[in-house]
């Protein structure tokens, strides 16, 4: 018997086996239980989140007859009746899957719609499943609008797409739309642990965490990467082998870089980047891991109580907590922004490691030092002994300033730059002192000072 890949072997057979899509499962389960069934459903989401799986489970729920053959529409298909078995194997005559990526023309859609006039052959409902429906042409969409709006009572449409923006609004308005969200790394990690436990494959927790992060929300990608890692590691999953297979960065490099930036040690930053170059570690992956670590550091700085709730089995939690205390919060935010935008600059530079070095050294160039310098100066000032001369100078009164009421501007005779340019010396007469008015006498405004007269100096 040929080997069946994990992504197909552990495809969910009913709603209870689906993970990460509780909002869709709850809506469909309630609709099936209350018999409030719509005639068209649209499932959207990225690759590997369960769009085709939900379609097949829905088709089984509509056509399941139970182990005794007397069952009706149910939210928990039995999986043992002929309808359930044939839908799982892809041989049920009343369940049709059309790949719109390769059958996108109006002729293929019309050929499918011609089958709508015939009642189900074996099941209770006919189910037309159109995958990647956004690939259909406008003519094909127009050809199916009328049937999609008012299909026969025994016909159900199930549409799936990864790009709902390209689906016409006339089609969207005729369907119930469900958005399948990308799965969280913790959800993927839990499912991988369960699958590998069933397969009796030894795996290190850190290796599974790497696979869960590399899947980027897709359960199918996670299971496919697990298959590859099992083959790469000769039947077992170890952190070193999985990291080598994925080409991901050893977190020790990331911690070393962040620690050096926190201390302002540019030499360690450059030497660490040279080590990354020597080991062939991706510069983009380095910045990506730095963003992940800095995000957790920022959370710990904003909510210190989360450090107590960290998983004690996680060896990275203690290191992140130490770095969060070592680096100020404003520098953490600045370094996160630099690392995030630095990934877009790697493709513009002739050498990605040189771009990585420049991105990291940018923090040292823009490192906020105003507060630290003021504190350092204050400490040095307080610690410095004061001599007797300085104390006398500090306590001495400031010299009296001359009165501004009688000021005479005397201009020295300038040296002319050229014999043909006359030099003008301004003469400002001294202002008369203002006498206080006698008791009871009206206050008179002071006289306006005459205009400044200029006299030309003789030409040398």
C-alpha positions as CSV (number, residue, x, y, z in Angstrom):
1,X,0.0,0.0,0.0
2,X,1.3,3.4,-0.9
3,X,2.1,6.0,1.8
4,X,-0.6,8.5,2.5
5,X,0.7,11.9,3.4
6,X,-0.2,13.4,6.8
7,X,-2.2,16.2,5.3
8,X,-4.6,13.7,3.6
9,X,-4.5,11.1,6.3
10,X,-5.6,13.4,9.0
11,X,-8.0,15.5,7.1
12,X,-11.1,16.2,9.4
13,X,-14.0,13.9,8.7
14,X,-16.6,15.8,10.7
15,X,-17.0,19.2,12.4
16,X,-15.7,18.0,15.8
17,X,-12.3,17.2,14.3
18,X,-11.8,20.7,12.8
19,X,-9.5,23.0,14.7
20,X,-9.1,26.7,14.6
21,X,-12.4,27.5,12.8
22,X,-14.9,27.4,15.7
23,X,-16.9,30.3,14.4
24,X,-17.7,28.6,11.1
25,X,-18.3,25.2,12.8
26,X,-20.8,26.7,15.2
27,X,-22.8,28.6,12.5
28,X,-23.0,25.5,10.3
29,X,-23.9,23.2,13.2
30,X,-26.7,25.4,14.3
31,X,-28.0,25.7,10.8
32,X,-28.0,22.0,10.3
33,X,-29.6,21.3,13.6
34,X,-32.4,23.8,13.1
35,X,-32.9,22.9,9.4
36,X,-32.3,26.5,8.4
37,X,-30.3,25.8,5.2
38,X,-29.2,28.3,2.7
39,X,-28.9,27.4,-1.0
40,X,-25.4,28.9,-1.5
41,X,-22.3,29.1,0.8
42,X,-19.1,31.0,0.1
43,X,-16.0,30.0,2.1
44,X,-13.0,32.4,1.9
45,X,-9.5,32.2,3.5
46,X,-5.8,31.5,2.7
47,X,-4.5,28.2,1.6
48,X,-4.7,25.2,3.9
49,X,-7.3,26.5,6.4
50,X,-10.1,24.0,5.5
51,X,-12.3,25.4,2.8
52,X,-12.6,22.2,0.8
53,X,-12.8,20.2,4.0
54,X,-15.7,22.2,5.3
55,X,-17.4,21.7,1.9
56,X,-17.1,17.9,2.1
57,X,-18.3,17.7,5.7
58,X,-21.3,19.9,4.7
59,X,-22.1,17.6,1.8
60,X,-21.9,14.5,4.1
61,X,-24.2,16.2,6.7
62,X,-26.8,16.9,4.0
63,X,-26.7,13.4,2.6
64,X,-25.9,11.2,5.6
65,X,-28.5,8.4,6.3
66,X,-26.9,7.0,9.4
67,X,-25.5,3.5,10.1
68,X,-29.1,2.0,9.9
69,X,-30.0,3.9,6.7
70,X,-32.9,5.8,8.5
71,X,-31.1,9.0,9.4
72,X,-31.7,12.5,8.2
73,X,-29.9,15.8,7.9
74,X,-27.5,16.0,10.8
75,X,-24.6,18.1,12.1
76,X,-22.7,14.9,13.0
77,X,-22.3,12.6,10.0
78,X,-21.8,9.0,10.8
79,X,-18.9,8.4,8.4
80,X,-19.9,4.8,7.8
81,X,-22.9,5.0,5.5
82,X,-22.4,4.7,1.8
83,X,-22.9,8.5,1.2
84,X,-20.2,9.4,3.8
85,X,-17.7,6.9,2.5
86,X,-18.2,7.8,-1.2
87,X,-17.9,11.5,-0.5
88,X,-14.6,10.9,1.4
89,X,-13.3,8.8,-1.5
90,X,-14.6,11.3,-4.2
91,X,-16.9,8.9,-5.8
92,X,-20.3,10.2,-4.8
93,X,-22.4,10.9,-7.9
94,X,-24.4,13.8,-6.3
95,X,-21.3,15.7,-5.1
96,X,-19.4,17.5,-7.9
97,X,-16.2,19.5,-7.4
98,X,-15.2,21.9,-10.2
99,X,-11.7,23.5,-10.2
100,X,-12.4,26.9,-11.6
101,X,-8.6,27.5,-12.1
102,X,-8.6,25.0,-15.0
103,X,-12.3,25.2,-15.9
104,X,-12.9,28.9,-15.9
105,X,-14.8,29.3,-19.2
106,X,-18.6,29.7,-19.8
107,X,-18.8,26.3,-21.5
108,X,-17.6,24.4,-18.4
109,X,-20.0,26.3,-16.2
110,X,-22.9,25.7,-18.5
111,X,-22.1,22.0,-18.6
112,X,-22.2,21.9,-14.8
113,X,-25.5,23.8,-14.7
114,X,-27.1,21.4,-17.2
115,X,-26.9,18.7,-14.4
116,X,-29.0,20.9,-12.1
117,X,-32.3,20.0,-13.9
118,X,-31.9,16.4,-12.8
119,X,-32.7,15.2,-9.3
120,X,-30.1,13.5,-7.1
121,X,-29.3,9.9,-8.1
122,X,-28.4,8.5,-4.7
123,X,-28.3,11.2,-2.1
124,X,-30.8,13.7,-0.6
125,X,-29.2,16.8,-2.1
126,X,-27.0,17.7,-5.1
127,X,-23.9,19.7,-4.0
128,X,-21.9,21.7,-6.5
129,X,-18.6,22.7,-5.1
130,X,-16.6,25.3,-7.2
131,X,-13.1,25.8,-5.9
132,X,-11.1,29.0,-6.6
133,X,-14.3,30.6,-7.9
134,X,-12.6,33.9,-8.4
135,X,-10.8,32.5,-11.5
136,X,-14.1,32.3,-13.5
137,X,-14.6,34.7,-16.3
138,X,-17.2,37.4,-16.2
139,X,-19.3,35.5,-18.8
140,X,-19.1,32.4,-16.7
141,X,-20.3,34.4,-13.6
142,X,-23.2,35.8,-15.6
143,X,-24.2,32.4,-16.8
144,X,-24.6,31.0,-13.3
145,X,-26.3,34.0,-11.7
146,X,-29.9,33.0,-12.3
147,X,-29.4,29.4,-11.1
148,X,-27.3,30.6,-8.2
149,X,-30.1,32.9,-7.1
150,X,-33.1,30.5,-7.4
151,X,-31.7,26.9,-7.6
152,X,-34.0,23.8,-7.3
153,X,-34.8,22.8,-3.7
154,X,-32.5,19.7,-4.0
155,X,-29.4,21.7,-5.1
156,X,-26.8,23.4,-2.9
157,X,-23.9,25.6,-4.1
158,X,-20.6,25.7,-2.2
159,X,-18.0,28.2,-3.5
160,X,-14.5,28.5,-2.2
161,X,-11.9,31.2,-2.9
162,X,-8.7,32.7,-1.6
163,X,-9.4,36.1,-3.1
164,X,-13.0,37.2,-2.5
165,X,-12.2,40.7,-3.8
166,X,-12.3,39.4,-7.3
167,X,-15.7,37.8,-6.9
168,X,-18.5,40.0,-8.4
169,X,-20.9,41.6,-5.8
170,X,-23.8,40.0,-7.7
171,X,-22.4,36.6,-6.7
172,X,-21.5,37.7,-3.1
173,X,-25.1,38.9,-2.5
174,X,-26.5,35.5,-3.3
175,X,-24.3,33.6,-0.9
176,X,-23.7,33.2,2.9
177,X,-20.1,34.2,3.3
178,X,-17.8,32.6,5.9
179,X,-14.2,33.7,6.4
180,X,-11.9,31.0,7.6
181,X,-9.1,32.6,9.6
182,X,-5.4,31.6,9.6
183,X,-4.6,29.4,12.5
184,X,-2.6,30.6,15.5
185,X,0.8,28.9,16.0
186,X,-0.4,27.5,19.4
187,X,-3.3,25.8,17.6
188,X,-1.0,24.3,15.0
189,X,1.4,23.2,17.6
190,X,-1.3,21.4,19.6
191,X,-2.6,19.6,16.5
192,X,0.9,18.6,15.4
193,X,1.6,17.2,18.9
194,X,-1.6,15.1,18.6
195,X,-0.8,13.8,15.1
196,X,2.8,12.9,16.0
197,X,1.6,11.1,19.1
198,X,-0.7,9.0,17.0
199,X,2.1,8.3,14.6
200,X,4.5,7.5,17.4
201,X,7.1,9.9,16.1
202,X,9.5,11.3,18.7
203,X,9.6,15.1,18.5
204,X,11.2,17.9,20.5
205,X,8.9,20.7,21.6
206,X,11.2,23.4,20.1
207,X,11.2,21.6,16.7
208,X,7.4,21.6,16.7
209,X,7.3,25.3,17.5
210,X,9.6,26.0,14.5
211,X,7.2,24.0,12.3
212,X,4.2,25.8,13.7
213,X,5.7,29.2,13.0
214,X,6.9,28.2,9.5
215,X,3.3,27.1,8.6
216,X,2.1,30.7,8.8
217,X,-1.5,29.8,9.7
218,X,-1.9,26.9,7.3
219,X,-2.6,23.5,8.8
220,X,-1.9,21.8,5.5
221,X,1.5,23.5,5.2
222,X,2.3,22.5,8.8
223,X,1.5,18.8,8.1
224,X,3.5,18.9,4.8
225,X,6.5,20.4,6.6
226,X,6.2,17.8,9.3
227,X,6.3,15.1,6.6
228,X,9.5,16.6,5.2
229,X,11.0,17.0,8.6
230,X,10.4,13.3,9.4
231,X,12.1,12.3,6.2
232,X,15.0,14.8,6.8
233,X,15.5,13.6,10.4
234,X,15.3,9.9,9.8
235,X,12.0,9.4,11.6
236,X,12.4,11.9,14.4
237,X,12.1,15.6,14.9
238,X,15.0,17.4,16.5
239,X,15.4,21.2,16.8
240,X,18.8,21.3,15.1
241,X,17.7,19.3,12.1
242,X,14.4,21.1,11.7
243,X,16.1,24.5,12.0
244,X,18.6,23.3,9.3
245,X,15.8,22.1,7.0
246,X,13.8,25.4,7.4
247,X,16.9,27.6,7.2
248,X,15.7,29.5,10.2
249,X,17.8,31.5,12.6
250,X,19.2,30.2,15.8
251,X,17.6,32.4,18.5
252,X,21.0,32.7,20.2
253,X,22.1,35.0,17.4
254,X,19.0,37.1,17.8
255,X,19.5,37.4,21.6
256,X,23.1,38.3,21.1
257,X,22.3,41.0,18.6
258,X,19.6,42.6,20.8
259,X,21.8,42.4,23.9
260,X,24.7,44.1,22.0
261,X,22.3,46.8,20.7
262,X,21.0,47.4,24.3
263,X,24.6,48.0,25.5
264,X,25.6,50.1,22.5
265,X,28.2,47.5,21.5
266,X,28.6,48.0,17.7
267,X,31.6,45.7,17.4
268,X,29.6,42.7,18.7
269,X,26.8,43.5,16.2
270,X,29.2,43.5,13.3
271,X,30.9,40.3,14.4
272,X,27.5,38.5,14.8
273,X,26.4,39.5,11.3
274,X,29.7,38.1,10.0
275,X,28.9,34.9,11.8
276,X,25.5,34.8,10.1
277,X,27.1,35.3,6.7
278,X,29.6,32.5,7.4
279,X,26.9,30.1,8.4
280,X,24.6,31.1,5.5
281,X,21.7,32.2,7.7
282,X,19.2,34.3,5.8
283,X,19.3,38.0,6.7
284,X,15.5,38.3,6.1
285,X,14.9,35.5,8.5
286,X,17.1,37.2,11.1
287,X,15.1,40.4,11.0
288,X,11.8,38.4,11.1
289,X,12.9,36.5,14.2
290,X,14.1,39.8,15.8
291,X,10.6,41.3,15.2
292,X,9.1,38.3,16.9
293,X,11.4,38.6,19.9
294,X,11.0,42.4,20.2
295,X,7.2,42.1,20.1
296,X,7.3,39.7,23.1
297,X,9.8,42.1,24.8
298,X,7.4,45.0,24.3
299,X,4.5,43.1,25.8
300,X,6.6,42.2,28.8
301,X,7.6,45.8,29.2
302,X,4.0,47.0,29.0
303,X,2.6,44.2,31.1
304,X,5.3,42.9,33.5
305,X,2.8,40.5,35.1
306,X,2.9,38.3,32.0
307,X,6.5,37.3,32.9
308,X,5.1,35.3,35.8
309,X,2.6,33.6,33.6
310,X,5.2,32.4,31.0
311,X,5.7,28.8,30.3
312,X,8.4,27.5,32.5
313,X,9.4,24.8,30.0
314,X,10.2,27.5,27.4
315,X,13.9,28.2,27.5
316,X,13.5,31.5,25.7
317,X,11.1,33.1,28.2
318,X,13.9,33.9,30.7
319,X,16.1,35.3,28.1
320,X,13.4,37.6,26.7
321,X,12.5,38.7,30.2
322,X,16.1,39.7,30.9
323,X,16.4,41.6,27.6
324,X,13.1,43.4,28.3
325,X,14.6,44.7,31.6
326,X,17.9,45.6,29.9
327,X,16.6,47.6,27.0
328,X,14.4,50.7,27.5
329,X,10.9,50.6,26.1
330,X,11.5,53.4,23.6
331,X,14.5,51.6,22.2
332,X,12.5,48.4,21.9
333,X,9.9,50.2,19.8
334,X,12.5,51.9,17.7
335,X,14.4,48.7,17.0
336,X,11.2,46.9,16.1
337,X,10.3,49.5,13.6
338,X,13.8,49.4,12.1
339,X,13.8,45.6,11.9
340,X,10.3,45.6,10.3
341,X,11.2,48.2,7.6
342,X,14.7,46.8,7.2
343,X,13.3,43.7,5.5
344,X,12.1,45.8,2.6
345,X,15.6,47.2,2.1
346,X,17.4,43.9,1.8
347,X,16.4,43.5,-1.9
348,X,17.6,47.0,-2.7
349,X,21.2,46.5,-1.4
350,X,23.9,44.7,-3.4
351,X,24.7,42.6,-0.3
352,X,21.9,41.6,2.1
353,X,24.3,41.2,5.0
354,X,25.6,44.7,4.5
355,X,22.0,45.9,4.5
356,X,21.4,43.9,7.7
357,X,24.4,45.5,9.3
358,X,23.2,49.0,8.3
359,X,19.7,48.3,9.6
360,X,21.1,47.2,13.0
361,X,23.6,50.0,13.3
362,X,20.9,52.5,12.6
363,X,19.6,52.0,16.2
364,X,23.0,53.1,17.5
365,X,22.9,56.2,15.3
366,X,19.4,57.2,16.4
367,X,19.6,55.8,20.0
368,X,17.9,58.3,22.3
369,X,20.6,59.5,24.7
370,X,19.3,62.8,26.0
371,X,17.9,61.4,29.3
372,X,20.9,59.2,29.9
373,X,23.4,62.1,29.3
374,X,21.5,64.5,31.6
375,X,21.6,61.9,34.4
376,X,25.3,61.2,33.8
377,X,26.1,64.9,34.0
378,X,24.1,65.4,37.1
379,X,25.9,62.5,38.8
380,X,29.3,63.8,37.8
381,X,28.4,67.3,39.1
382,X,27.2,66.0,42.4
383,X,30.3,63.8,42.8
384,X,32.8,66.5,41.9
385,X,34.4,68.3,45.0
386,X,33.9,72.1,45.0
387,X,37.0,74.2,45.7
388,X,37.1,77.3,47.9
389,X,37.6,79.6,44.8
390,X,34.6,78.1,43.1
391,X,32.5,78.4,46.2
392,X,33.5,82.1,46.6
393,X,32.8,82.7,42.9
394,X,29.3,81.1,43.2
395,X,28.5,83.1,46.3
396,X,29.8,86.5,45.0
397,X,27.1,88.9,43.9
398,X,26.7,89.7,40.2
399,X,28.2,93.0,39.1
400,X,25.8,95.8,38.7
401,X,24.8,96.5,35.2
402,X,25.1,99.9,33.7
403,X,22.0,101.9,33.3
404,X,20.5,101.7,29.8
405,X,19.1,105.3,30.0
406,X,22.4,107.0,29.1
407,X,24.2,105.0,26.5
408,X,26.5,106.6,23.9
409,X,27.6,104.6,20.9
410,X,31.1,105.6,19.8
411,X,32.2,104.1,16.6
412,X,35.9,103.7,16.0
413,X,37.2,105.0,12.7
414,X,37.1,102.0,10.4
415,X,39.7,101.0,7.9
416,X,38.2,101.5,4.5
417,X,38.1,98.4,2.3
418,X,38.4,100.5,-0.9
419,X,39.2,104.2,-1.3
420,X,36.0,104.8,-3.3
421,X,33.6,103.6,-0.6
422,X,32.8,106.2,2.1
423,X,32.5,105.0,5.7
424,X,29.6,106.3,7.8
425,X,29.8,106.5,11.6
426,X,26.6,106.8,13.5
427,X,26.3,109.3,16.2
428,X,23.7,108.8,18.9
429,X,23.1,111.6,21.3
430,X,22.7,110.8,25.0
431,X,19.2,110.7,26.2
432,X,18.3,113.1,28.9
433,X,17.4,111.5,32.2
434,X,13.7,111.4,33.0
435,X,12.9,113.5,36.1
436,X,10.0,112.3,38.3
437,X,7.0,114.7,38.2
438,X,6.3,116.9,41.1
439,X,3.5,116.0,43.5
440,X,0.1,116.7,41.8
441,X,1.7,117.8,38.5
442,X,0.5,116.1,35.4
443,X,2.6,113.4,33.9
444,X,4.3,114.5,30.6
445,X,5.3,112.0,27.9
446,X,9.1,112.0,27.4
447,X,10.4,113.7,24.3
448,X,11.1,111.6,21.3
449,X,14.8,111.1,20.7
450,X,16.0,112.9,17.6
451,X,16.9,110.9,14.6
452,X,20.4,109.5,14.3
453,X,22.7,111.7,12.4
454,X,25.5,110.3,10.3
455,X,28.7,112.1,9.4
456,X,30.9,111.0,6.6
457,X,34.5,110.4,7.6
458,X,37.2,111.8,5.3
459,X,38.5,109.5,2.6
460,X,41.9,108.2,3.5
